[in-house]
Amino acid sequence: MTIQQAAGTAPVTGHTLIGWGYAPGPDFAGLLARADALQAGGATPEAVRRTLMAERPPAPATEPLPLRAEGATGFSEIIAAETGDEQANLEKVRETMRMLMRTPTVEAGAVLPDACPSGPVGTIPVGGVVAAREAIHPGMHSADICCSMMLTDLGTADPKAVLDAASAVTHFGYGGRPNGRRFAVSLHLLDAFRANPFLREPRLLQAAQEQMGTQGDGNHFLFVGRSRRTGRTAMVTHHGSRGPGGQLYKAGKEVAERFRRRLSPETPVQNGWIPAQSDEGLAYWEALQLIRRWTKANHNALHQAVAEAAHAEVGERFWNEHNFVFRRDGLYLHGKGATPAWEGYAADASGLTLVPLNMAEPVLVLRGRDRPESLGFAPHGAGRNFTRTEHRRRMGGMTPEAALARETRGLDIRFLAGPPDASELPSSYKDAASVVRQIERFGLAEIVDYIDPYGCIMAGAVPLPWRERKQRRGRG
């Protein structure tokens, strides 16, 4: 802490420099270091401003960055439409990608076999990849930061015993675990959260402790099956960073919006960015890595607890994320529902990745092939050809319970927090065989194993408290 900070004078930050006319960029770190040194010597913020203006005045103001001309930056299509529904879906994906590629920072993009629209036109689709120069776009990794998969080999354990143990151990639905049933969170990790400006908020820290050992709702699941290659039992989990990641996303979007209004007001709100070398960009990148650590710990905690409860032998364990940002060759690669498929994409990468298809189909174990046209990514799952609402319409008068029984015959499917969710039935997703054919046709990855399903656990159709409150206000 500087003398001026101790005396109550506000420190000079990246926001301060922007207010003085400095544009975020590689020289921000040096400017902030000089400001800190001046304040440590007793200079007021105004004295710091005058000194910096004399030593290194800001560059003349530049015009806001316009959107790029449509078609100026292209994107790869690693996807084939085999039916009318798939063709209609692909046209919507193309429409949103054409708008997205006009973002001033974007240099390349790709859509994968699981691609489907997600939000207003111009929003990165699920199954989309975008490469940006010196920019981190929070809207392009989505609110479910670091949504990811983990597999643990449980040897000769009985799949039913594993699923029973998991039903007693895991937590689906809204919120976190009550006192007395919480999982421990690393104190070193919590201290790192407190040191980061994006993660130090009390509500976020509370969520990080309460929600360790939870899986949420929606399409998140706990899956138990057998390896087709070895015959051994395996458990697979799918979830992201829960409340801590959601709160980081919200904070990141707010910062990106401040930059967007100044740097490129024509850019759609969802595509605003944080300059990567700005004070805020460096802090946000660090926050992403810390949230990644929390998410991996969450998977690990559940896997270990289930293995112990089932008295199972623990063998190989590996994981991978599919909603995240990666640095490669000077670019920031944003994958939304896209799995990194190149060797060594992270220090803990095993070389293997997991791709689920639907609750009635195997989970694929892949070895990526780092295809240049896909920017090094593979699909994250099956994706959808139409919305959840359209799927429910197509069900007609069939109940979710009847459809579940028909589509998952012989499997042990459990919903822990609500009734069966029609939008998670196999029929709501793209045809699994088609996705597998496209992975092989486009050479995106080598399929090294299939985890054939025994059963799975999901949240179900969970009433969301905030949605209920909104409905009550509307009725009032």
Backbone torsions as a table, in degrees:
resi	resn	phi	psi	omega
1	MET	NA	134.1	179.9
2	THR	-79.7	165.3	177.6
3	ILE	-57.9	-44.1	-177.9
4	GLN	-66.1	-37.7	178.3
5	GLN	-65.1	-42.5	179.5
6	ALA	-61.7	-33.3	-179.5
7	ALA	-81.1	-4.0	176.2
8	GLY	102.9	1.7	177.9
9	THR	-79.6	134.0	-177.7
10	ALA	-65.1	138.1	177.2
11	PRO	-71.0	156.7	174.1
12	VAL	-81.3	125.1	-178.6
13	THR	-120.8	-178.7	175.6
14	GLY	-60.0	-37.6	177.5
15	HIS	-61.6	-39.4	178.6
16	THR	-60.6	-46.9	-178.9
17	LEU	-61.7	-41.0	178.7
18	ILE	-61.6	-41.2	177.8
19	GLY	-62.3	-28.1	178.8
20	TRP	-84.9	-4.2	175.8
21	GLY	107.5	2.2	179.9
22	TYR	-82.3	133.7	177.7
23	ALA	-86.6	135.9	177.1
24	PRO	-57.4	140.9	-179.3
25	GLY	177.0	-171.4	-175.8
26	PRO	-60.0	-23.8	-177.7
27	ASP	-86.0	-1.2	-177.9
28	PHE	-60.2	-42.9	-177.1
29	ALA	-60.3	-42.2	178.9
30	GLY	-66.0	-39.8	177.9
31	LEU	-63.4	-42.4	179.5
32	LEU	-67.3	-38.7	177.6
33	ALA	-63.3	-41.1	178.3
34	ARG	-65.2	-41.0	178.6
35	ALA	-62.5	-42.5	178.4
36	ASP	-60.6	-43.6	-179.4
37	ALA	-63.5	-41.1	178.8
38	LEU	-65.1	-42.9	179.1
39	GLN	-67.9	-34.5	176.2
40	ALA	-62.6	-28.4	177.2
41	GLY	-85.0	1.5	175.3
42	GLY	104.9	4.0	-178.1
43	ALA	-73.6	141.0	174.2
44	THR	-78.5	162.9	176.6
45	PRO	-54.6	-37.7	179.2
46	GLU	-65.7	-40.6	177.4
47	ALA	-64.7	-38.1	176.9
48	VAL	-61.7	-45.1	-179.6
49	ARG	-58.4	-47.0	-178.9
50	ARG	-63.0	-40.9	-179.2
51	THR	-65.1	-46.7	180.0
52	LEU	-63.5	-39.3	178.4
53	MET	-60.4	-36.9	180.0
54	ALA	-74.5	-40.8	-175.6
55	GLU	-79.6	-42.6	-175.6
56	ARG	-148.4	79.7	-177.6
57	PRO	-64.6	151.1	178.1
58	PRO	-64.0	150.1	177.0
59	ALA	-65.1	151.4	177.9
60	PRO	-53.8	143.3	179.9
61	ALA	-57.2	138.0	178.4
62	THR	-107.1	161.6	177.5
63	GLU	-68.4	144.7	176.1
64	PRO	-55.3	146.8	-179.6
65	LEU	-71.5	126.2	178.3
66	PRO	-81.8	163.4	170.8
67	LEU	-63.7	146.3	175.4
68	ARG	-71.6	154.5	178.0
69	ALA	-63.4	143.5	179.8
70	GLU	-60.3	130.1	179.8
71	GLY	89.6	-8.8	-178.8
72	ALA	-67.0	-33.9	176.6
73	THR	-117.7	117.2	-176.1
74	GLY	-89.6	174.3	176.0
75	PHE	-141.3	154.4	-179.4
76	SER	-89.4	142.8	174.2
77	GLU	-110.5	106.3	175.5
78	ILE	-108.2	66.5	-172.9
79	ILE	-158.7	143.1	178.6
80	ALA	-126.1	134.7	177.2
81	ALA	-94.2	118.0	-176.7
82	GLU	-107.4	-10.6	-179.5
83	THR	-137.5	172.1	177.6
84	GLY	-62.5	-41.9	178.0
85	ASP	-61.4	-40.7	-179.8
86	GLU	-67.5	-36.1	178.3
87	GLN	-66.8	-43.0	178.6
88	ALA	-63.3	-39.8	177.7
89	ASN	-63.7	-44.3	-178.5
90	LEU	-62.4	-38.0	178.5
91	GLU	-62.8	-39.0	177.7
92	LYS	-68.2	-37.5	177.0
93	VAL	-63.4	-43.5	178.9
94	ARG	-61.8	-41.7	-179.6
95	GLU	-60.2	-46.1	-177.3
96	THR	-70.9	-35.2	179.6
97	MET	-68.8	-37.4	179.0
98	ARG	-59.9	-40.2	177.6
99	MET	-71.1	-42.6	-179.0
100	LEU	-59.2	-40.0	-176.0
101	MET	-70.6	-6.0	176.1
102	ARG	-83.3	-7.4	178.6
103	THR	-59.5	130.8	-171.8
104	PRO	-58.5	-28.7	-176.3
105	THR	-85.5	-14.2	-168.6
106	VAL	-81.8	132.6	-178.3
107	GLU	-114.5	-19.4	180.0
108	ALA	-163.0	161.0	178.4
109	GLY	-156.7	165.0	178.5
110	ALA	-155.1	150.5	171.4
111	VAL	-123.1	138.8	-172.2
112	LEU	-105.9	173.8	-174.9
113	PRO	-58.8	-21.6	-179.6
114	ASP	-92.8	10.5	-173.0
115	ALA	-62.2	139.6	173.2
116	CYS	-159.3	148.2	-176.5
117	PRO	-62.5	154.7	-180.0
118	SER	-151.8	84.3	179.3
119	GLY	111.4	-172.2	-178.7
120	PRO	-60.3	159.9	177.4
121	VAL	-56.1	133.1	-176.5
122	GLY	102.5	-8.9	177.4
123	THR	-83.6	138.3	177.4
124	ILE	-57.0	131.4	-179.8
125	PRO	-78.0	159.4	164.9
126	VAL	-60.0	140.0	-174.7
127	GLY	77.7	22.1	179.8
128	GLY	-113.6	150.8	177.0
129	VAL	-131.3	135.5	179.2
130	VAL	-134.4	131.2	176.2
131	ALA	-103.9	125.3	-178.6
132	ALA	-122.8	148.8	-179.8
133	ARG	-94.0	118.9	175.0
134	GLU	51.3	39.4	-178.4
135	ALA	-149.3	137.5	174.0
136	ILE	-112.6	122.2	-177.4
137	HIS	-105.0	100.3	-179.7
138	PRO	-55.9	-37.1	-179.2
139	GLY	-65.9	-13.0	-177.4
140	MET	-95.3	-8.8	171.8
141	HIS	-104.6	-6.0	175.2
142	SER	75.9	168.4	-179.1
143	ALA	-68.2	-27.0	-179.3
144	ASP	-88.7	66.4	-175.4
145	ILE	-58.5	136.3	175.6
146	CYS	61.5	30.1	170.9
147	CYS	-55.4	132.6	-164.0
148	SER	-155.1	170.6	-178.1
149	MET	-124.4	144.7	171.4
150	MET	-138.6	140.2	177.2
151	LEU	-121.5	136.9	170.4
152	THR	-125.4	128.7	173.7
153	ASP	-77.0	121.7	-178.2
154	LEU	-110.7	24.7	172.0
155	GLY	60.9	-128.4	-175.4
156	THR	-95.7	15.0	-179.3
157	ALA	-58.5	143.3	176.8
158	ASP	-69.4	125.0	-178.6
159	PRO	-55.8	-37.0	179.0
160	LYS	-65.5	-41.3	178.7
161	ALA	-62.5	-37.7	178.5
162	VAL	-66.7	-44.4	-179.0
163	LEU	-66.4	-37.1	176.3
164	ASP	-63.3	-44.5	179.4
165	ALA	-63.1	-42.2	-179.8
166	ALA	-63.7	-37.9	179.6
167	SER	-62.2	-32.8	179.9
168	ALA	-81.8	-23.8	-172.8
169	VAL	-95.9	-45.0	-169.7
170	THR	-76.6	171.5	-179.3
171	HIS	-137.6	116.4	175.1
172	PHE	-112.1	158.7	177.6
173	GLY	104.2	-173.2	-174.2
174	TYR	-71.2	147.8	170.2
175	GLY	80.1	-161.8	-174.9
176	GLY	-121.6	-162.9	-178.1
177	ARG	-87.7	143.8	177.1
178	PRO	-72.7	162.4	175.5
179	ASN	-55.1	139.8	-178.7
180	GLY	95.1	-16.5	179.5
181	ARG	-126.5	16.7	-178.0
182	ARG	-84.4	151.0	175.6
183	PHE	-92.8	147.9	-179.4
184	ALA	-71.6	146.1	174.5
185	VAL	-116.4	137.0	179.7
186	SER	-53.5	127.8	177.5
187	LEU	-65.4	-34.1	177.6
188	HIS	-63.7	-39.3	179.6
189	LEU	-68.1	-42.4	178.0
190	LEU	-62.8	-38.6	176.9
191	ASP	-63.4	-38.8	177.6
192	ALA	-65.5	-37.2	174.5
193	PHE	-59.4	-46.7	-176.3
194	ARG	-64.1	-26.5	-178.6
195	ALA	-84.1	-8.2	-177.3
196	ASN	-102.2	129.6	-176.3
197	PRO	-62.5	-23.0	179.1
198	PHE	-85.3	-17.4	-170.7
199	LEU	-116.9	0.4	-171.7
200	ARG	-87.4	-2.4	-178.8
201	GLU	-61.4	136.4	-178.2
202	PRO	-55.4	-39.8	-179.4
203	ARG	-64.5	-37.3	179.2
204	LEU	-68.7	-43.0	179.0
205	LEU	-63.3	-38.1	177.8
206	GLN	-64.2	-44.0	178.8
207	ALA	-62.8	-38.0	-179.4
208	ALA	-61.4	-31.7	179.3
209	GLN	-85.7	-43.2	-177.1
210	GLU	-71.3	-30.9	-171.6
211	GLN	-99.9	2.1	171.0
212	MET	-63.0	130.5	-177.2
213	GLY	86.1	23.1	178.2
214	THR	-126.1	159.8	-175.5
215	GLN	-124.4	-8.4	175.1
216	GLY	81.3	-141.6	-175.0
217	ASP	-143.4	-153.0	178.8
218	GLY	65.3	-130.8	-175.9
219	ASN	-92.3	10.7	178.7
220	HIS	-75.7	147.7	-173.7
221	PHE	-154.7	167.3	167.2
222	LEU	-124.9	121.4	-169.4
223	PHE	-119.0	137.3	176.0
224	VAL	-124.9	133.9	179.8
225	GLY	-160.0	-168.0	179.4
226	ARG	-122.9	140.4	175.1
227	SER	-68.6	127.4	177.6
228	ARG	-68.7	-27.0	-177.2
229	ARG	-79.9	-39.5	-173.7
230	THR	-113.1	-17.4	-175.4
231	GLY	78.6	1.8	-177.2
232	ARG	-86.0	153.6	179.8
233	THR	-75.8	141.8	178.8
234	ALA	-136.7	145.9	173.1
235	MET	-115.2	135.9	-179.3
236	VAL	-127.6	131.6	175.4
237	THR	-116.6	151.0	179.7
238	HIS	-136.6	113.0	174.0
239	HIS	-169.3	169.4	-179.4
240	GLY	-113.5	-144.8	-171.2
241	SER	-94.8	10.9	171.4
242	ARG	53.3	-143.5	-176.7
243	GLY	-60.8	-42.8	179.0
244	PRO	-57.8	-43.8	178.5
245	GLY	-67.5	-38.9	178.4
246	GLY	-62.0	-39.1	179.3
247	GLN	-72.4	-35.8	174.9
248	LEU	-63.3	-43.0	178.6
249	TYR	-57.5	-46.9	-179.4
250	LYS	-60.9	-44.4	179.2
251	ALA	-65.4	-40.5	179.0
252	GLY	-64.5	-40.2	178.1
253	LYS	-63.0	-37.7	-179.9
254	GLU	-65.4	-42.6	178.1
255	VAL	-67.1	-43.7	178.9
256	ALA	-60.5	-34.8	179.4
257	GLU	-66.9	-38.4	177.5
258	ARG	-62.1	-42.4	177.8
259	PHE	-68.1	-40.5	-177.7
260	ARG	-59.4	-44.7	-177.8
261	ARG	-60.6	-31.1	-178.5
262	ARG	-91.8	-39.8	-172.6
263	LEU	-88.1	-33.4	-175.2
264	SER	-160.9	72.3	-176.7
265	PRO	-62.2	-18.7	176.9
266	GLU	-73.9	-20.7	-178.9
267	THR	-67.6	133.2	177.5
268	PRO	-56.2	147.7	-174.9
269	VAL	-53.7	-41.4	-175.7
270	GLN	-67.4	-12.8	-178.2
271	ASN	-109.7	15.1	174.5
272	GLY	-60.9	158.5	-176.3
273	TRP	-138.0	161.0	172.7
274	ILE	-106.8	119.9	177.4
275	PRO	-55.8	126.5	-168.4
276	ALA	-63.1	-32.1	-177.2
277	GLN	-95.4	4.8	175.1
278	SER	-74.7	166.4	176.3
279	ASP	-55.2	-45.0	-179.4
280	GLU	-67.9	-38.7	-179.7
281	GLY	-64.5	-41.9	179.0
282	LEU	-64.8	-40.7	179.2
283	ALA	-67.9	-37.0	-179.1
284	TYR	-69.3	-40.4	177.3
285	TRP	-59.9	-44.8	177.7
286	GLU	-61.8	-40.9	179.4
287	ALA	-61.1	-39.8	177.6
288	LEU	-60.0	-42.3	-179.1
289	GLN	-66.9	-35.6	178.7
290	LEU	-70.1	-39.7	176.7
291	ILE	-64.6	-35.9	175.9
292	ARG	-60.8	-44.1	178.6
293	ARG	-61.1	-42.6	-179.8
294	TRP	-63.0	-43.0	-177.7
295	THR	-65.3	-42.9	178.0
296	LYS	-63.3	-40.8	177.4
297	ALA	-62.0	-35.6	178.7
298	ASN	-63.9	-48.0	175.3
299	HIS	-57.4	-50.5	-176.9
300	ASN	-57.1	-43.3	-178.0
301	ALA	-60.5	-44.1	179.7
302	LEU	-66.7	-42.9	-178.7
303	HIS	-63.0	-43.8	-178.5
304	GLN	-67.7	-40.5	-179.8
305	ALA	-64.3	-41.8	178.8
306	VAL	-66.7	-44.1	179.7
307	ALA	-58.5	-42.3	179.9
308	GLU	-68.9	-41.6	-179.7
309	ALA	-65.3	-32.2	-179.2
310	ALA	-90.5	-1.3	-177.3
311	HIS	54.3	44.2	-175.7
312	ALA	-97.2	150.6	173.5
313	GLU	-78.6	127.5	-177.0
314	VAL	-96.5	123.5	177.4
315	GLY	-110.2	-132.2	-177.6
316	GLU	-63.4	143.9	175.0
317	ARG	-139.7	133.3	175.5
318	PHE	-150.3	166.4	-175.6
319	TRP	-151.2	167.4	171.5
320	ASN	-159.8	151.2	178.2
321	GLU	-101.0	160.4	177.3
322	HIS	-139.5	4.8	169.8
323	ASN	-126.2	90.1	-173.3
324	PHE	-163.1	179.9	177.3
325	VAL	-122.6	135.3	-177.8
326	PHE	-127.2	145.9	175.3
327	ARG	-100.5	131.7	179.0
328	ARG	-157.3	128.7	176.2
329	ASP	52.8	39.8	176.8
330	GLY	79.5	4.1	-179.7
331	LEU	-116.7	156.1	173.7
332	TYR	-102.9	112.2	-176.7
333	LEU	-94.7	117.1	-179.3
334	HIS	-100.4	117.8	177.3
335	GLY	-111.9	120.8	175.8
336	LYS	-112.5	104.8	-172.9
337	GLY	64.3	45.4	179.5
338	ALA	-143.3	132.9	-171.7
339	THR	-100.0	124.8	177.1
340	PRO	-61.6	133.7	-172.7
341	ALA	-130.9	35.9	174.7
342	TRP	-122.3	151.9	-176.7
343	GLU	-62.7	131.4	174.2
344	GLY	70.5	30.9	-179.9
345	TYR	-64.2	-21.4	175.4
346	ALA	-146.1	161.6	-177.5
347	ALA	-62.5	-29.4	-178.4
348	ASP	-101.0	13.2	179.7
349	ALA	-68.8	137.0	-177.2
350	SER	-95.0	-12.6	-172.5
351	GLY	94.8	-12.6	178.0
352	LEU	-113.2	145.4	176.7
353	THR	-133.4	164.0	-174.0
354	LEU	-118.6	134.1	179.1
355	VAL	-132.2	107.5	175.5
356	PRO	-81.9	156.1	-179.0
357	LEU	-114.2	-58.9	168.5
358	ASN	-164.3	173.7	-171.8
359	MET	-64.1	-17.6	-179.1
360	ALA	-101.5	2.2	-176.2
361	GLU	-119.4	163.0	179.2
362	PRO	-66.7	155.5	165.2
363	VAL	-86.8	128.9	-179.3
364	LEU	-84.8	138.4	170.1
365	VAL	-106.6	117.5	-173.2
366	LEU	-114.9	153.4	165.6
367	ARG	-117.7	117.1	-173.3
368	GLY	-66.2	157.5	-179.5
369	ARG	-117.9	3.1	172.5
370	ASP	53.3	54.7	-179.8
371	ARG	-72.9	127.2	-178.8
372	PRO	-59.1	-38.0	-176.1
373	GLU	-68.6	-22.1	176.7
374	SER	-97.3	11.2	-176.1
375	LEU	57.1	25.6	176.1
376	GLY	88.8	11.9	-175.6
377	PHE	-110.8	159.9	172.3
378	ALA	-124.4	169.1	179.3
379	PRO	-63.8	163.8	176.4
380	HIS	-106.1	-11.4	-177.2
381	GLY	177.6	-152.8	-176.8
382	ALA	-92.5	-24.9	-176.9
383	GLY	67.7	-177.6	-176.7
384	ARG	-129.1	150.1	174.5
385	ASN	-96.7	-16.7	179.5
386	PHE	-150.7	168.6	-173.4
387	THR	-72.4	165.3	175.5
388	ARG	-60.2	-39.2	179.6
389	THR	-63.0	-43.4	179.4
390	GLU	-65.1	-37.0	178.6
391	HIS	-63.1	-43.2	178.6
392	ARG	-63.6	-36.6	178.1
393	ARG	-63.0	-41.7	-178.1
394	ARG	-69.6	-19.3	177.5
395	MET	-69.8	-19.7	-178.9
396	GLY	63.7	-131.0	-177.9
397	GLY	-90.0	1.6	-178.7
398	MET	-70.4	134.0	178.9
399	THR	-77.8	156.2	175.5
400	PRO	-57.0	-37.3	-179.2
401	GLU	-63.7	-42.8	-179.5
402	ALA	-68.2	-41.7	179.0
403	ALA	-64.9	-39.8	178.7
404	LEU	-60.9	-46.3	-179.7
405	ALA	-61.0	-39.6	-178.9
406	ARG	-69.8	-39.6	-171.6
407	GLU	-89.7	-13.3	-176.7
408	THR	-128.5	32.5	-176.7
409	ARG	-54.4	129.9	177.9
410	GLY	89.2	-6.0	-179.4
411	LEU	-104.3	155.4	-179.7
412	ASP	-99.7	93.9	-176.6
413	ILE	-107.4	125.6	-176.0
414	ARG	-125.0	140.3	174.8
415	PHE	-119.3	115.2	-170.0
416	LEU	-88.2	-22.7	-171.6
417	ALA	-119.1	-1.6	-178.1
418	GLY	-172.7	179.9	177.8
419	PRO	-70.0	170.1	178.5
420	PRO	-52.6	138.2	-178.6
421	ASP	-97.8	109.4	-177.3
422	ALA	-59.5	-30.7	-176.6
423	SER	-73.8	-5.8	177.6
424	GLU	-109.6	7.9	175.9
425	LEU	-66.3	153.5	177.4
426	PRO	-52.0	-36.7	-177.8
427	SER	-68.4	-12.3	179.2
428	SER	-83.5	-9.7	-177.1
429	TYR	-106.4	167.6	175.1
430	LYS	-62.5	157.4	179.0
431	ASP	-61.3	121.9	-175.1
432	ALA	-61.3	-42.1	-178.6
433	ALA	-62.7	-35.2	178.6
434	SER	-65.4	-42.4	179.2
435	VAL	-63.7	-42.2	179.1
436	VAL	-62.6	-44.1	178.8
437	ARG	-58.6	-40.1	-177.4
438	GLN	-72.5	-35.3	174.5
439	ILE	-58.0	-43.0	-179.0
440	GLU	-75.8	-41.5	-177.8
441	ARG	-61.2	-42.8	-177.7
442	PHE	-90.2	0.8	177.0
443	GLY	63.1	36.3	-176.4
444	LEU	-75.7	-30.1	-178.1
445	ALA	-164.6	162.2	172.8
446	GLU	-98.0	127.9	176.5
447	ILE	-83.6	113.9	-175.8
448	VAL	-100.6	-15.7	178.6
449	ASP	-164.9	159.8	173.6
450	TYR	-124.5	131.6	172.8
451	ILE	-99.2	101.0	-176.2
452	ASP	-74.2	138.9	-170.3
453	PRO	-74.5	139.8	162.8
454	TYR	-102.5	-43.8	179.1
455	GLY	-179.5	177.5	179.1
456	CYS	-155.3	164.9	177.7
457	ILE	-120.2	136.8	173.4
458	MET	-136.5	173.0	179.0
459	ALA	-72.8	-42.5	-173.6
460	GLY	94.9	-170.2	-179.2
461	ALA	-80.0	85.9	-173.4
462	VAL	-89.6	127.2	173.4
463	PRO	-67.7	129.7	-177.9
464	LEU	-93.5	126.5	-175.4
465	PRO	-55.0	-43.0	-177.4
466	TRP	-69.0	-32.3	177.5
467	ARG	-69.4	-39.4	178.2
468	GLU	-65.2	-40.4	178.5
469	ARG	-63.2	-39.8	179.1
470	LYS	-64.3	-40.6	179.6
471	GLN	-65.9	-38.8	179.3
472	ARG	-65.0	-39.8	177.9
473	ARG	-63.5	-38.5	-179.9
474	GLY	-65.7	-38.6	178.8
475	ARG	-70.5	-29.4	-179.1
476	GLY	-74.8	NA	NA
